[in-house]
């Protein structure tokens, strides 16, 4: 899935990548990947995670990949994979957000790469 996101007046393309291992984990836990990708929190999280030390948004790119590489539901029900296996280029940010849509305790981790 590719979304256009506005970062301080500039529109950039963000390609969301869900590796097969993460997709299988979502299926095993009866989670809908489309609902996950359409969550309204993505734009706000990406914006915040691309702020530099001067609180300016890093937007000197046209296209980036966001690789979902971590999901935590419980201590015994989580998955983490290396995001570098799914994107080339320089990592420019990443983060996670919790208290998600699906469970009371739910975290998603991701990394953002310029191509």
C-alpha positions in Angstrom: 0.0 0.0 0.0 1.3 3.5 -0.9 0.0 6.6 0.7 0.7 10.3 0.0 1.5 12.1 3.3 2.0 15.8 3.8 5.2 16.7 5.7 5.5 20.4 6.4 3.9 21.4 3.0 5.6 18.7 0.9 3.7 15.6 -0.3 5.8 12.4 0.0 4.9 8.8 -0.9 5.2 6.3 1.9 5.1 2.6 0.9 3.9 0.4 3.7 5.6 -3.0 3.8 4.3 -5.9 5.9 6.7 -8.8 5.7 5.2 -12.3 5.3 6.2 -13.2 8.9 4.3 -10.2 10.2 1.3 -11.1 8.0 1.2 -14.6 9.3 1.4 -13.3 12.9 -1.6 -11.0 12.2 -3.6 -13.9 10.7 -2.8 -16.1 13.6 -4.1 -13.5 16.0 -7.2 -12.7 13.8 -6.0 -9.2 13.0 -7.0 -7.5 9.8 -3.9 -6.0 8.1 -6.1 -3.6 6.0 -7.6 -2.2 9.2 -4.2 -1.8 10.7 -2.9 0.1 7.6 -5.9 2.4 7.5 -5.6 3.5 11.1 -5.6 7.3 11.4 -2.6 7.3 13.7 0.0 6.6 11.0 0.3 10.1 9.6 0.8 11.6 13.1 3.3 9.0 14.1 5.3 9.3 10.9 5.4 13.1 11.2 6.6 12.9 14.9 9.2 10.2 14.2 10.7 12.3 11.4 11.3 15.4 13.5 15.0 16.2 13.9 16.7 17.7 17.0 15.6 21.2 16.0 11.9 20.0 15.6 12.1 20.3 11.8 10.6 17.5 9.8 13.0 15.5 7.6 11.2 15.7 4.2 14.1 15.9 1.7 12.9 12.7 -0.1 10.2 11.9 -2.5 9.5 8.3 -1.5 10.2 6.1 1.5 9.4 2.7 2.8 7.8 2.1 6.1 8.5 -1.5 7.2 6.4 -2.9 10.0 8.8 -5.1 11.9 7.5 -5.5 15.4 4.1 -6.4 17.0 3.6 -6.9 20.7 0.3 -8.2 22.0 1.6 -9.9 25.2 4.9 -11.0 26.6 4.3 -14.4 25.1 2.7 -13.2 21.9 5.0 -10.9 20.0 7.2 -10.9 16.8 10.2 -8.9 15.8 12.1 -9.1 12.5 15.0 -7.1 11.1 13.6 -4.3 8.9 16.7 -4.0 6.9 15.9 -7.3 5.1 12.9 -5.5 3.4 14.2 -2.1 2.4 17.3 -0.7 0.8 18.6 2.7 1.6 19.1 4.8 4.6 17.0 4.5 7.8 15.6 8.0 8.5 13.3 7.2 11.4 11.0 4.8 13.1 9.2 4.2 16.2 6.2 2.5 17.7 2.8 3.2 19.1 0.8 1.4 21.6 -2.7 1.1 23.1 -3.9 0.2 19.6 -7.1 -0.5 17.9 -7.2 -4.2 18.5 -6.2 -4.9 22.1 -5.8 -2.9 25.3 -2.0 -3.5 25.2 -0.9 -3.5 21.6 2.3 -2.1 20.1 3.5 -1.8 16.6 7.1 -1.1 15.7 8.4 0.2 12.4 11.3 1.7 10.5 11.3 4.2 7.7 13.8 4.0 4.9 14.5 6.4 2.0 15.2 4.5 -1.2 
